[in-house]
Amino acid sequence: MYHSEATINAHLPEPPDGTRLVIETDTDGDAPEYKVIWRDDAEAKRRGAHPDDRWFDDDDSDPMRLYAHVRYTTAVYPLGQPLVRFADSDEVAS
């Protein structure tokens, strides 16, 4: 399913730098696929990207606009705070 840029802009205001989102994509009757995307303005600038291209989906990807990531999705979810953060030792970090 394709969503127009106008529809996305009207219903998904661009979240701030540092935001992580989970996007769900329908796979034609199979189980849906999920992918984490995140906004990193500093990394995008370091790579010389266009100012609107600041969303990543893996460590080796080029940054893209939010629209490019969500135009074929069925749902977008916020990714919240960590449940636990582990330290280098066998301890839980504060």
Buried (B, 14 or more C-beta within 10 A) or exposed (E): EEBEEEEBEEEBEBBEEEBBBBBBBBEEEEEEEEEEBBBBBEBBEEEEBEEBBBBBBEEEEEBBBBBBBBBEBBEBEEEEEEEEEEEEEEEEEE
